[in-house]
Amino acid sequence: MKRVLFIFGTRPEAIKMSPLISRFREDPDSWKVGVCVTVQHREMLDQVLEFFQVEVDYDLDLMTEGQSLTQLTARCLMALEQPLQDFRPDIVFVQGDTTTVLTGALAAFYQQLPVAHLEAGLRSGNRYSPFPEELNRILAGRLASYHFAPTPAAVASLAAEGIRDNVWMVGNTVIDALQEALAILENSDTDLRRRFPFLEEGRKLILVTGHRRESFGAPFENICGALADISAAHEEVQIVYPVHLNPNVQEPVRRILAGKDNIHLVEPLDYASLVWLMSRAWLVLTDSGGIQEEAPSLGVPVLVMRDVTERMEGIEAGTAKLVGTDRQTIVREALRLIEDREAHRAMANAVNPYGDGTAARQVVDITRMLLQP
């Protein structure tokens, strides 16, 4: 029996790790699976773990109010030493680009344990955007022994950095997770519509997410101004914005957008509610990474409110468009997709480049091959 340890700490990581954990746990005769969470996001993380029924073996509970990136990084690195020693994994999985990914890979390297990097090879080309994620994933790539890349572009990015061995293109497990979530919701007795009593049938729904730290300040003011302009230009649309709890997000959003009849500012959503809303949306405006991958699987166009994105495959495939944080650009592109049905149909029907929902199965099969005696 081989021992596999998963290390993660945020909701996006949990979403993308959950299908892989489930696949490994389907074969308890072959795999001893351990799950270690640093808990960068307590409430949001726990919601995903409960939804996908993921049991945690090591809960490090490291998030404290107001801690800096330096403090979080130091605490993560120190706290991860003991679980690695206790579990004695044959392989350690990290996913994506968070502080947990960087420290998990480094802590495993210090104990000379092989690291597998899930969602390897994403690059924006700007070391400060997204910050600190761009450098986190680059450094994780140098520390990892095995690289599971989602797309050909990610494979090429790794090759450009000299990483050519032990690289596999498998798609993105976020598509696996989305398919599992839709199946769970379809078979659930829970009526999620009751959570959104303000929604009206027949009105186009625009889902908004925005929280990136590089947009704090004037860029966020521009985003909020654009949403106000869109709501005024088309009073018949319904804009739903789950507002991140960070004060740098809350203040401009509440000040500029509160009180508008067709803009609904709601608390951060659990994953099930987010998937339910996204599946019913006409359009998504976001600065999130995962939604750029998920929404196209549902046939929903995405406008990416960032100056650069590490997910250019979606831009090139036509499932998403990069609009930055310029107020006029966001308004122009959103109105085009609201008013021009052909433009909307072209994006909605574009092929999602992030996989077909078989990524987790491929990773298990490759790992089995790697760890054979």
N, C-alpha and C positions, 0 to 999 in steps of 0.2 A: 504494500500500500504506500502510495506517494503522498506527501504532505504539501498542501497548497495553501498559502496564506494570502488573503486579500487585505490591502490597507487602503482606506479612503476616509474622507471626512466631510464632504459636502453633498448636497442633494444631487447635483448633476453627476457626480461620481457614483453615488449609490444607484441612480437610475441605470447607468451604463454598466455597472458591475453586477447588478441583480440577475440578469439573464445568464451571465456566465457562472455565477455562484450556483444557480439552480441546475445548470447543466452538469457541473462537477458533482453536485450532491445527488444526482440521479443514479450515480454508480458508487455507492459507499464501499463496495468491495475493492475498488481501485484507488479511491481518493479519500484522504482525511482532509477536510476543508476547515480552515480557520478564518474568521472574520475579525479584523481589528479596525475600529473606527476612532479617529482623533476627535471627531465632533466639532468641526469648524462651524457648522450650522445645526444646533440641537433640534429645534422643533421641525425644521424643514427636512432634516435627515431622518428623524424618527418616523415621519409620515410615510416616506418612501419605504423604509424598512418594514413597516407594518403592512403597507399595501402589497408588497411583493413577498411578504412572510419570510424575511431574511433574519436569521438568528445571529446575534453578535456574541463573540467569545471574549473580546477585549474592548471595553469601552473606556477610552482614556479621558474623555470629557475635558478637553483642553481649552475650550473657548472661555475667555473672561472678558468683561466689558472694557473697551478702550485699549486693549493691548496692541502694540505695534507689530508690524511684520517681523521685525527682528526678534521680538519677544516670543511671538507665535512659533517662528522657525526654531528657535532655541528649545522651547518647551517640547515641540513635536519630536525633535531629534533625540532629546534625552529620554522622553517617555516611550519611544518605540524600541529602545534597546531591550527591555525586559521581555515584551511579548515575543520578539524574535528569538531570544534565547530559550524561552519556555516552550514555544511551539516547534522549534527546530524544522522549519520548512525546507522542502526540496526546491521550491520555487516561490517567489514573492511577486504578486501582481499589484501594479499601481496603474492608475488610469488618468490620462489627461494632463493637467497643467497647474494644479493647485499647489499650495505650500505643502500639503500632505504628500503629494506626489514626489516633490523634490526631497523632502526629508525621509520619506519611506524608502526611496531608492538609495539615498545616501546611507541610511542606517543599515539597510541590508548589505550594501557594498562593504561597509566597515566590518561586517561579519562574514564576508566573502560568500554571500548567498546570491545565486543568480536571480536577476530581476527581469520580469516581463513587463513591457510598457504597452498598455492598451491605448489605442488612439494615438499611435506614434506618428511623428513626421509632420504635424500641423505647424505651419510657419506663417507669420504675417509679414516678416521682413523688417519689422520695427521693434527693437528690443524694449521699447517703452510703451508699446500698445499691442495687445492688451498688457497691462502692468499689474503684477509681476509675472503674469502667466507665460509670456513669450520666452523669457529666460528660464523659467521653471522647466518647461518642456524640452528646451535645448539641453539643459544640464541633465535632465532625466534620461535623455537619449544617449548621452555619453556614459552614464552609469549603467544603463540597461544591457543585459546580455541578449534579450530577445525583443523584437519589435513587431507589433501587430498594427499595421497601418490600415486606415480606412479606404484610401483611394490611390490611384496611380500617381497623382500629384504628391501625395504624402510620401510615397516610396521614392519619388524623384528628389524630394527635399532631403530625405535621409542620405541618399546617394551623393548629393552635392556636398554633404558634410563628411563624406568618407565612410558612411555607415551602409554597407552593402551586404554584409553577412547576417544570417538569421533574421531576415526581414520578410514578412508575409503580408500580402494584401488580403484582408478578410471582410472589408466593409466595416460599418460602425454598429456596435451593439445597441446604440440608441434606437435603431430600427427594430431590433429584436424586442427591446423593452416596450416600445410603442405598440407593437402588435400584441404583446402579452397584456398590456394595460387595456387595450380595446376589447380583448376577449374577456378579461375580468369584468369590465364594466357592462358588457353585453349580458353576462350571466349573473349580474348582481341585482338584488332587489332594491338597491338604493336609487332613489330618484334625484339625480343631481340637479335637475331643473329647479327644484325647490330652493336651491342655494342662490338662485339668480332670478328672483321673482320680478325684477324690473325689466327683464328681456321680453321683447315683443316679437311674435312670429311675423315674418315677412319683411323685417327691417335688417339691412346689412349690418353684420357685426364686425367691428374692428377690434382685434385684441392687441394690446400694447404691453410690452415689458421693457423696462429700462432701469439700469442700476450701475453701469460700469463707472469705476472711479475716475477714468480718464475723461469722462464727460461732466464731472462735477463742475459747477460754476456756470459760466456763460453757455457752454454747449447744452447743458440741461435746460437752461432758460429758453434756448432756441427750440428744443424738442417740445417743451410745454407750449410755447407760443404756436408752433406748428399744429399741435393737436387742437388748440383753441380755434385756429383758423379753419381746420377741417370740419370741426363740429359746427361752426357758423355757416360754412359754405353748403353743408348738407345736413340739415337738421333731422333728416329721416334716418341717418345712420346711428348706430349705437356703438359707442366707444367704451370698452371695458379695460381698465388699467389696474391690475393688482400692484399696489405701491409697495416697493421695498421699504423695510423698516429703517434703513440708514437715514439719519437726519439730513444729509446732503441731497437725498432724493425727496424725502417727505416735504421739506420746506418749500421748494419751488413748485412742486406738483400741487400741493394744497393751496398755495397762494394764487397760482395762475389758473387752475382748472376746477377748483371746488365750486359747486353751485350751478354748474352748467347742466341743463336738463338732459342732454344726450351723452354726457360723459359720466361714467360710473366708476368712482375710485373705490376700490375694495381692498381688503386685507390680503396679504400674500396667500396664494392658493396652494392647497395640497396638490400632489401630482395628478390624482384622479380628476379633480375639478379642472385643472389646467388642460389636460388632454380632452376632456369633454367640451370645454369652451373652444379650444383650438380646432376641434373637428367640425365645429359649427361656424367658424369664422369665414368671412369673405376675404379678409386680408389681415396679415400680422405685421405690426411695426415693432422691431426689437433691436436690442444690442446684445442679446444672448447668443451664445454659441450653439447650444443644443437645439433651440427652436429653429435655427437655420437648417438643421438636419431633419427635424421631426415634421414640421409643417408641410414640406413638399410631399411627404408620404401620404398626407391627407388631401392633397390637391389644393393647398392654400398658398397663394403667393406671399412672399416675404420681402419687406423693405428693411434693409439692415442700416440702422442708425449709428454707424461707426465710420471713421475715416479709412480704416483698413480692416480686413478680415483675413483670418487664417483659413477660412473655408471658401476659397475662390472657386472650388468645383461647382458649388451651387450657382454662383454668379455666372460662370461660363456655361452651365447647363440651361440657364434661364429660369431656374426655380426661385431665384432671389435677385435683388438688385441693391447695390451699395449706394446709399443716399447721403451718408455722412450726418452731420448735425446742423447743416444749413437749413434754416427755417423755410425758405422759399422752395428749396429742392424737395424737402420732405412733403410739403403741401402739394407741389406740382405732381409728383409721382403718385402720391396717394389718391389725388383727385382723378388722375388718369385711370387708375385701376377701379375706382368707384364708378366712373362714367363710361369708360370704354370697355364694353363686354368682350370684344375680340382681344384686346390687350390682356385682360384678366384671364381669358381662356388660354391664351398662349403660355402664360406662366403656370397656370394651374395644371396644364397637361404636359408640361416638360418633365422629362424623366429624372427622378431623384438619383443623384450619383452616389449616395451614401450606403447602398447595399440593399439586400433583399430579405433581411431578417434571419440570415443563417450564420452570422458572424460568430456567435457564441459557440455553436456546434463546431465550426472550423477551428476555433482556438483550442477547444478541448482535444480535438483529434491531433492537432499539431503538438500540443503539450504532451500528450501520451507518447507520441513518437520521440520527442526530445528526452523524456525521462525514462525511456526503456533501458534496462540494464545492458 
